[in-house]
Amino acid sequence: MSDILSLSLEDAAAKLKAREVSAVELAEAALAAAQAANPALNAFSAFDAERTLAMAKASDERLGKGQGGALEGVPLAIKDLFAVEGVETAASSNILKGFKPPYESTVTRKLWDEGAVFLAKTSMDEFAMGSSNETANTGPVTNPWRSRDSNAPLTPGGSSGGSAAAVAANLAFGATGTDTGGSIRQPAAFTGTVGAKGTYGRCSRWGVVAFASSLDHPGPIARTVKDAAILLGAMSGHDAKDSTSLPEKVPDFAAAVGRSVRGLRIGVPKEYRIDGMPAGIEKVWAQGVDWLKQAGCEIVDISLPHTKYALPAYYIIAPAEASSNLARYDGMRYGLRVDGEDLLSTYENTRAAGFGAEVRRRILIGTYVLSAGYYDAYYLRALKVRRRILQDFEAAFEKVDAVLTPSAPSAAFETGAKSDDPIAMYLNDVFTVTANLAGLPAISVPAGLDGRGLPLGLQVITRALDEETMFAAGAALEAASGFDARAEKWW
Amino acid sequence: MSVTKDDVRRIARLARIAESEARLETLTGELNGILKWIDQLNEVDVTGVEPMTTPVKFALPMRDDVVADGGVRDKVLANAPKTEEGFFVVPKAVE
């Protein structure tokens, strides 16, 4: 039964439809594998086996009648940022420990409507703030991948690290993630999985715990580009409950997978060639350029001149929005309350005890850059730099159809290696954060292994609303690389 | 720009987070490291650039002013730290 868990989502869905395997059998196998792996990987924060089996049973009934949605009977893991009615949803934070939402997020509702089965909640960096999945209140997640020369635990990246680890270890056929500065694509790159986000507003943020609302993008993590396209299609669509949700029709993303890329113009931005980038990443990037050229693409050297300012601008805008969003955690209506002598000290004690060090640090930065006397110098300036970054892309997309870059500046690093240096940690998102600031579709596809046998990813960024070109180019890279390496099971 | 320990104390108060004197010291160093790194934004010419608050290009949608949800008091109270007879119980707020 463990073999069946290594199938792609697409193949698993086909076997379910053909009744070669039942949804209950699949759910039982996935639950057993996930629960057995959790002491070693710590990817999951909450299970609800009764719900999983009940949903699988309902899927079997529908499948038995020849009915069912695109994801009928497929077990999926859900990042702990998405509200699942009645299941603990804590954003991996002590301030929300034990919180059971009395409502369902739009994205998970859409997945269940297509017949998907809830497998488990996945652990993440607290409030999605991090790149190593070390700050969860349930402890760090360990990457299923290990270096050839060491057994030291590696981070799966973050903040959707639990989701990425679960998919990489064949414990789930796919998972939801969220990407505010790279939190889907960087962990996908670190775990040899595919991670994608659509245009800002494609997926509703309703019922997703807010971090930085103008940057937060829900999206999938999967093992193939086709699976990611199927999942993003199911997660997307207009939602009146999110005022920034796009009132646009959702194209058939999966149909774009396998589409010819002949004649596509691919931009290679010189600013993404940064000092100190490992040779393995240079190599895989050059290889990617070559693969697309051989597939008939035209390669164009481009410039995105404000790239180096994206991260510093992000570290004003994201904390500013977070400080405002996280003001709701006051210990009154839900979540932790730590009583003090009066109302003010109750607020202060609650938030000091409930938020971890990185979350508090970001709230303080955000509070500072929004405070009287500093707003113009920091926040307003960062918003103007953000527009410059968007203008860079708009100019580039007059000449090219897609941009090809590495996904992350390194392979997976050892757990704890960057915990004491916030800026070194922030630099993980140097290649991904620009697409969040500009709100553009972007995907990370595994493209090869480095000298230590660890996966490296390539990123494709496209125009707003052109996820189809993103999936077509991503699939071309996937086909050319023939990447089929999997983490060797040690857990 | 940089912050002093007193600035950080004031910011923590504004953010309603209790930080010890020792933590304020550490945070001052950390925040100054981050602010120094952020200062490179001053190199960018932003004359005449419109601030960008969102990637969304359409105006915020309006909806009819009608009740769309409600009547779920018990659900609203279900996660509260303290409730009594259908109400939230909070610390005394007015002397």
Chai-1 contact restraints between the chains, C-beta under 6 A:
chainA,res_idxA,chainB,res_idxB,connection_type,confidence,min_distance_angstrom,max_distance_angstrom,comment,restraint_id
A,F99,B,N79,contact,1.0,0.0,6.0,A-B,restraint_1
A,P102,B,K75,contact,1.0,0.0,6.0,A-B,restraint_2
A,P102,B,A78,contact,1.0,0.0,6.0,A-B,restraint_3
A,Y200,B,P55,contact,1.0,0.0,6.0,A-B,restraint_4
A,G201,B,V56,contact,1.0,0.0,6.0,A-B,restraint_5
A,S214,B,T54,contact,1.0,0.0,6.0,A-B,restraint_6
A,S243,B,L60,contact,1.0,0.0,6.0,A-B,restraint_7
A,T244,B,V56,contact,1.0,0.0,6.0,A-B,restraint_8
A,Y309,B,L41,contact,1.0,0.0,6.0,A-B,restraint_9
A,Y309,B,V44,contact,1.0,0.0,6.0,A-B,restraint_10
A,P312,B,I38,contact,1.0,0.0,6.0,A-B,restraint_11
A,P312,B,Q40,contact,1.0,0.0,6.0,A-B,restraint_12
A,P312,B,L41,contact,1.0,0.0,6.0,A-B,restraint_13
A,M332,B,V90,contact,1.0,0.0,6.0,A-B,restraint_14
A,R333,B,A80,contact,1.0,0.0,6.0,A-B,restraint_15
A,R333,B,F88,contact,1.0,0.0,6.0,A-B,restraint_16
A,Y334,B,N79,contact,1.0,0.0,6.0,A-B,restraint_17
A,R337,B,P81,contact,1.0,0.0,6.0,A-B,restraint_18
A,L343,B,P91,contact,1.0,0.0,6.0,A-B,restraint_19
A,L343,B,A93,contact,1.0,0.0,6.0,A-B,restraint_20
A,T346,B,P91,contact,1.0,0.0,6.0,A-B,restraint_21
A,Y347,B,R16,contact,1.0,0.0,6.0,A-B,restraint_22
A,E348,B,R16,contact,1.0,0.0,6.0,A-B,restraint_23
A,E348,B,A18,contact,1.0,0.0,6.0,A-B,restraint_24
A,N349,B,A18,contact,1.0,0.0,6.0,A-B,restraint_25
A,R351,B,R16,contact,1.0,0.0,6.0,A-B,restraint_26
A,R351,B,I17,contact,1.0,0.0,6.0,A-B,restraint_27
A,A352,B,I17,contact,1.0,0.0,6.0,A-B,restraint_28
A,A352,B,A18,contact,1.0,0.0,6.0,A-B,restraint_29
A,R360,B,I17,contact,1.0,0.0,6.0,A-B,restraint_30
A,I363,B,A15,contact,1.0,0.0,6.0,A-B,restraint_31
A,L364,B,I11,contact,1.0,0.0,6.0,A-B,restraint_32
A,L364,B,A15,contact,1.0,0.0,6.0,A-B,restraint_33
A,T367,B,I11,contact,1.0,0.0,6.0,A-B,restraint_34
A,T367,B,L14,contact,1.0,0.0,6.0,A-B,restraint_35
A,T367,B,A15,contact,1.0,0.0,6.0,A-B,restraint_36
A,Y368,B,I11,contact,1.0,0.0,6.0,A-B,restraint_37
A,L380,B,P51,contact,1.0,0.0,6.0,A-B,restraint_38
A,R381,B,L41,contact,1.0,0.0,6.0,A-B,restraint_39
A,L383,B,P51,contact,1.0,0.0,6.0,A-B,restraint_40
A,L383,B,M52,contact,1.0,0.0,6.0,A-B,restraint_41
A,K384,B,V46,contact,1.0,0.0,6.0,A-B,restraint_42
A,K384,B,V49,contact,1.0,0.0,6.0,A-B,restraint_43
A,K384,B,P51,contact,1.0,0.0,6.0,A-B,restraint_44
A,V385,B,L41,contact,1.0,0.0,6.0,A-B,restraint_45
A,V385,B,V44,contact,1.0,0.0,6.0,A-B,restraint_46
A,R386,B,M52,contact,1.0,0.0,6.0,A-B,restraint_47
A,R387,B,V49,contact,1.0,0.0,6.0,A-B,restraint_48
A,R387,B,E50,contact,1.0,0.0,6.0,A-B,restraint_49
A,R387,B,M52,contact,1.0,0.0,6.0,A-B,restraint_50
A,I423,B,W37,contact,1.0,0.0,6.0,A-B,restraint_51
A,G439,B,P55,contact,1.0,0.0,6.0,A-B,restraint_52
